[in-house]
Amino acid sequence: MGRHNFKKMIIWQKAMELCETVFGITINFPKTEVYNLTSQINRCVVSVPSNIVEGSSRTSLKDFNRFLEMSLGSLYELQTQLILAKYKNYITIEVLTNLEIKIEELQKMISGFQNSLK
């Protein structure tokens, strides 16, 4: 297996778009959360495209798949953290719903990509 050009991968592009969207939302969180939920959410969303890139640099499909699994795990973690942000009234139900749609779409795309590697 050759290495993938991550910049051409749709899943990486979508993950980067999700980062941009989430950063635009967390910047408005209370400053008291900067080292807590804001930081957790931002680290989590960044780990999605980061793991896709790290996996794409691997020469074995098994390794690549493992990093894609980590990306999926980060997406589930992100979803939970955003639900917590809604509980704290940092985001509206509409914002949460729109983000969950994007997250679930990316989860399906990554899973589909994993299936194409088999």
Short mmCIF file of the C-alpha atoms (twelve columns), coordinates in Angstrom:
data_MODEL
# 
_entry.id   MODEL 
# 
loop_
_atom_site.group_PDB 
_atom_site.id 
_atom_site.type_symbol 
_atom_site.label_atom_id 
_atom_site.label_alt_id 
_atom_site.label_comp_id 
_atom_site.label_asym_id 
_atom_site.label_seq_id 
_atom_site.Cartn_x 
_atom_site.Cartn_y 
_atom_site.Cartn_z 
_atom_site.pdbx_PDB_model_num 
ATOM 1   C CA . MET A 1   0.000   0.000  0.000  1 
ATOM 2   C CA . GLY A 2   1.300   3.434  -0.871 1 
ATOM 3   C CA . ARG A 3   0.880   6.447  1.325  1 
ATOM 4   C CA . HIS A 4   -2.199  8.574  0.769  1 
ATOM 5   C CA . ASN A 5   -2.057  12.262 -0.064 1 
ATOM 6   C CA . PHE A 6   -4.073  13.410 2.932  1 
ATOM 7   C CA . LYS A 7   -4.900  16.830 1.447  1 
ATOM 8   C CA . LYS A 8   -6.853  15.123 -1.334 1 
ATOM 9   C CA . MET A 9   -8.790  12.899 1.069  1 
ATOM 10  C CA . ILE A 10  -12.405 14.024 1.455  1 
ATOM 11  C CA . ILE A 11  -12.512 12.761 5.058  1 
ATOM 12  C CA . TRP A 12  -9.538  14.970 5.950  1 
ATOM 13  C CA . GLN A 13  -11.095 17.972 4.197  1 
ATOM 14  C CA . LYS A 14  -14.409 17.444 6.036  1 
ATOM 15  C CA . ALA A 15  -12.556 17.029 9.348  1 
ATOM 16  C CA . MET A 16  -10.755 20.328 8.751  1 
ATOM 17  C CA . GLU A 17  -14.083 22.039 7.982  1 
ATOM 18  C CA . LEU A 18  -15.465 20.655 11.247 1 
ATOM 19  C CA . CYS A 19  -12.454 22.125 13.089 1 
ATOM 20  C CA . GLU A 20  -13.126 25.542 11.596 1 
ATOM 21  C CA . THR A 21  -16.808 25.359 12.564 1 
ATOM 22  C CA . VAL A 22  -16.107 24.209 16.116 1 
ATOM 23  C CA . PHE A 23  -13.370 26.822 16.662 1 
ATOM 24  C CA . GLY A 24  -15.855 29.483 15.594 1 
ATOM 25  C CA . ILE A 25  -18.271 28.265 18.259 1 
ATOM 26  C CA . THR A 26  -15.905 27.658 21.176 1 
ATOM 27  C CA . ILE A 27  -14.371 31.109 20.838 1 
ATOM 28  C CA . ASN A 28  -17.653 32.402 22.283 1 
ATOM 29  C CA . PHE A 29  -17.613 30.098 25.315 1 
ATOM 30  C CA . PRO A 30  -17.119 31.793 28.705 1 
ATOM 31  C CA . LYS A 31  -13.490 32.617 29.483 1 
ATOM 32  C CA . THR A 32  -13.839 30.510 32.649 1 
ATOM 33  C CA . GLU A 33  -14.011 27.453 30.364 1 
ATOM 34  C CA . VAL A 34  -10.841 28.236 28.415 1 
ATOM 35  C CA . TYR A 35  -8.829  25.549 30.237 1 
ATOM 36  C CA . ASN A 36  -11.759 23.184 30.634 1 
ATOM 37  C CA . LEU A 37  -14.499 22.421 28.144 1 
ATOM 38  C CA . THR A 38  -13.233 24.828 25.463 1 
ATOM 39  C CA . SER A 39  -9.786  23.254 25.549 1 
ATOM 40  C CA . GLN A 40  -11.180 19.706 25.610 1 
ATOM 41  C CA . ILE A 41  -13.467 20.330 22.646 1 
ATOM 42  C CA . ASN A 42  -10.748 22.031 20.597 1 
ATOM 43  C CA . ARG A 43  -8.189  19.282 21.302 1 
ATOM 44  C CA . CYS A 44  -10.765 16.663 20.463 1 
ATOM 45  C CA . VAL A 45  -11.810 18.162 17.128 1 
ATOM 46  C CA . VAL A 46  -8.155  18.690 16.133 1 
ATOM 47  C CA . SER A 47  -7.397  15.029 16.809 1 
ATOM 48  C CA . VAL A 48  -9.832  13.953 14.073 1 
ATOM 49  C CA . PRO A 49  -7.891  15.234 11.034 1 
ATOM 50  C CA . SER A 50  -4.594  14.699 12.881 1 
ATOM 51  C CA . ASN A 51  -5.269  10.968 13.251 1 
ATOM 52  C CA . ILE A 52  -6.384  10.736 9.612  1 
ATOM 53  C CA . VAL A 53  -3.047  12.284 8.581  1 
ATOM 54  C CA . GLU A 54  -1.012  10.093 10.890 1 
ATOM 55  C CA . GLY A 55  -2.796  7.007  9.616  1 
ATOM 56  C CA . SER A 56  -2.341  8.037  5.985  1 
ATOM 57  C CA . SER A 57  1.418   8.126  6.524  1 
ATOM 58  C CA . ARG A 58  1.487   4.449  7.546  1 
ATOM 59  C CA . THR A 59  2.388   1.748  5.093  1 
ATOM 60  C CA . SER A 60  0.084   -0.949 6.463  1 
ATOM 61  C CA . LEU A 61  -3.685  -0.941 6.124  1 
ATOM 62  C CA . LYS A 62  -3.961  -2.266 9.680  1 
ATOM 63  C CA . ASP A 63  -2.103  0.773  11.045 1 
ATOM 64  C CA . PHE A 64  -4.111  3.171  8.883  1 
ATOM 65  C CA . ASN A 65  -7.342  1.595  10.113 1 
ATOM 66  C CA . ARG A 66  -6.239  1.935  13.736 1 
ATOM 67  C CA . PHE A 67  -5.782  5.690  13.303 1 
ATOM 68  C CA . LEU A 68  -9.149  5.956  11.554 1 
ATOM 69  C CA . GLU A 69  -10.654 4.212  14.600 1 
ATOM 70  C CA . MET A 70  -9.066  6.874  16.801 1 
ATOM 71  C CA . SER A 71  -10.614 9.571  14.601 1 
ATOM 72  C CA . LEU A 72  -14.016 7.942  15.049 1 
ATOM 73  C CA . GLY A 73  -13.485 7.773  18.802 1 
ATOM 74  C CA . SER A 74  -12.630 11.470 18.876 1 
ATOM 75  C CA . LEU A 75  -15.836 12.251 16.993 1 
ATOM 76  C CA . TYR A 76  -17.915 10.385 19.591 1 
ATOM 77  C CA . GLU A 77  -16.034 12.167 22.358 1 
ATOM 78  C CA . LEU A 78  -16.630 15.506 20.617 1 
ATOM 79  C CA . GLN A 79  -20.339 14.793 20.379 1 
ATOM 80  C CA . THR A 80  -20.510 14.154 24.128 1 
ATOM 81  C CA . GLN A 81  -18.592 17.328 24.924 1 
ATOM 82  C CA . LEU A 82  -20.925 19.361 22.712 1 
ATOM 83  C CA . ILE A 83  -23.937 17.871 24.511 1 
ATOM 84  C CA . LEU A 84  -22.320 19.041 27.754 1 
ATOM 85  C CA . ALA A 85  -21.875 22.497 26.219 1 
ATOM 86  C CA . LYS A 86  -25.595 22.497 25.463 1 
ATOM 87  C CA . TYR A 87  -26.368 21.457 29.073 1 
ATOM 88  C CA . LYS A 88  -24.339 24.473 30.214 1 
ATOM 89  C CA . ASN A 89  -26.227 26.683 27.730 1 
ATOM 90  C CA . TYR A 90  -23.048 27.606 25.845 1 
ATOM 91  C CA . ILE A 91  -24.699 26.516 22.590 1 
ATOM 92  C CA . THR A 92  -28.304 26.285 21.453 1 
ATOM 93  C CA . ILE A 93  -30.114 23.092 20.514 1 
ATOM 94  C CA . GLU A 94  -29.984 24.276 16.880 1 
ATOM 95  C CA . VAL A 95  -26.195 24.620 16.979 1 
ATOM 96  C CA . LEU A 96  -25.879 21.216 18.652 1 
ATOM 97  C CA . THR A 97  -28.180 19.583 16.101 1 
ATOM 98  C CA . ASN A 98  -26.265 21.075 13.162 1 
ATOM 99  C CA . LEU A 99  -22.940 19.949 14.632 1 
ATOM 100 C CA . GLU A 100 -24.261 16.452 15.296 1 
ATOM 101 C CA . ILE A 101 -25.362 16.198 11.661 1 
ATOM 102 C CA . LYS A 102 -21.829 17.135 10.529 1 
ATOM 103 C CA . ILE A 103 -20.255 14.728 13.047 1 
ATOM 104 C CA . GLU A 104 -22.492 11.824 12.046 1 
ATOM 105 C CA . GLU A 105 -21.886 12.507 8.344  1 
ATOM 106 C CA . LEU A 106 -18.122 12.414 8.942  1 
ATOM 107 C CA . GLN A 107 -18.424 9.232  11.028 1 
ATOM 108 C CA . LYS A 108 -20.224 7.545  8.112  1 
ATOM 109 C CA . MET A 109 -17.626 8.795  5.638  1 
ATOM 110 C CA . ILE A 110 -14.723 7.504  7.754  1 
ATOM 111 C CA . SER A 111 -16.456 4.139  8.236  1 
ATOM 112 C CA . GLY A 112 -17.075 3.929  4.496  1 
ATOM 113 C CA . PHE A 113 -13.444 4.763  3.814  1 
ATOM 114 C CA . GLN A 114 -12.384 2.034  6.268  1 
ATOM 115 C CA . ASN A 115 -14.529 -0.459 4.359  1 
ATOM 116 C CA . SER A 116 -12.861 0.570  1.099  1 
ATOM 117 C CA . LEU A 117 -9.458  -0.269 2.618  1 
ATOM 118 C CA . LYS A 118 -10.446 -3.891 3.272  1 
# 
